[in-house]
Structures are given as structure tokens and as C-alpha cells.
Amino acid sequence: MPSHVIDFELFGGQFAASKMRALFDERAMIQRWRDVEAALAAGQAELGIIPAAAADAIARGARVERLDLDAVKRDLAATAELDRLLDPAAYTGLAGAFVDRVLGDTGRLRS
């Protein structure tokens, strides 16, 4: 059920072009977060902060399609944290505070 006229099936196209809607699509935003995570991990691996194998694993897993978004939604409702987006085994040394607090803003800005 739409909660705003921009989401109405009949009128939504009058308020936002399809390119703008795609830009702010939830999956696209999460993918941008994943892209930033992968880039951060690559940089940390280059500096020797995390193992290269961990950065490679993060890059391989950095696809929104690989996430269980229903589980993410449940976790977010219960804790208001996006921990489910991260694979703790692969994120040794990764600044969790960066990912949790800053990544959302960065993902929106990259667009």
C-alpha cells in the first residue's frame, strides 16, 4: 500500500522520472553500500590492514542478490542495525562503525 503520492501506481510517474526512481530504489542503494564495502576492503588489504583473501571474499559477496533481504528486514526491525549486511567472518579488521553509520550516506552520495 503506497504511503505517498510518488508511490501511487496512477500518479507516481508524474512526480518522478523512472531514472530518478531507479536511483533511489532500495536494492540499488544497498548495492551501492556493498560497492563501498568492497572498495574499503580492497584499500585496507592494499595497506595490509586485512588479509587480501578477506578483501576478495568481500568483493565476491558484494552483490545485493546474495543477501537474504527478509532476514535483513527482521534484524533491522528488531535492532535498528544493518549487521546482517556484513559477513563477520570476512570482515576482520573492517571498521564496523564506518560500515554501520557512514555507509548509508556514502551510498546515497555516490549516486
N, C-alpha and C positions, 0 to 999 in steps of 0.2 A: 504494500500500500504506500503510495507516494506521500511524503510529508511536506513537499514543497512543489510549487508550480513548475519548477525546472524539471522535475521528475515525472510530470504528468505525461502520459502517452500522447495525448492530443495536442498539448500546448508546449511541451518541452523543447521542441525544435525551434520555437520562436524566441527562446531565451538564451540558447547556447548552440553554437555550431558544433557539428559532430566532431571536429578536430579538438575543440575545447573539452567536450565531454570525454573524449578518449584520453586527453592529457590528465584529467583529474579522476580517471577510472581507478577504482580501488586496487585492482590487480596490477595496473600499470605503476601505481605509487609503490606498492610492495616490491615490485620488480626493481624499481629504482633504488629502494633501500638495499635490496640484495646486491645490486651492482656496486653500490658504495661499500658494502661489507667486503665484497671480493677485492675491490681496489685497495681498501685499507689493509686487508690481509696480505696482498701482494707487496705493498710497501713495507709492511712490518717484516715480511720474510726477507725482502731485499736488505733490510737493516739488521737481520739476524735476531729479531725480537721473537719471532715464532718460526718453527720449522717450515721449510719450503713445502713439505708434504702436507702440512696443515693448510697452508695457503692454497695448494692445489685442490684439496678436498673441499674447501670453502668455495672456490671458483666453480668446481663441478656441481656443487649443490646449490648454487646461487640462482635457481630458477623458481619462480613463483609456483610453477606447476608441480614442483616436488613437495610443496607444503600441504599439510592437512589443514585447510583453512577453517574447517568446522572445529577442530581442536584449538586452533589459534583463537577463534571466537569465544569458545568456552573459557579458555585461560584468561583472555582479556576481560571477560565479564566478571570473573572471579577475583582477579588480582590487579587489573589495570596495568599489567606489564606485558611486553611483547616477547617474553623469553622463548616461547615456542618457535619463534622465527630463527632461533640460534640452535646450532648443534654443539652442545657443551664440549663434546669430545674433540671437536675440531678447533675450538676457539681458545686454546691455551694461549694466554698472553694477550688476547684481544681485549681492548678496553671496553668492558661491558657497559660502563656509564656512557661512553660515546655512542655505542650502538643503541642503547635504550632511550637516551634523551635527545641526542642530536641528529640521529639518522633520519627521523621523520622530516625535520626541517630541511636537511640536505637533499633528501629525495624530492621534496617539492621544489626546491630551488633549481635543481638540475634540469628541470623541465623548462 
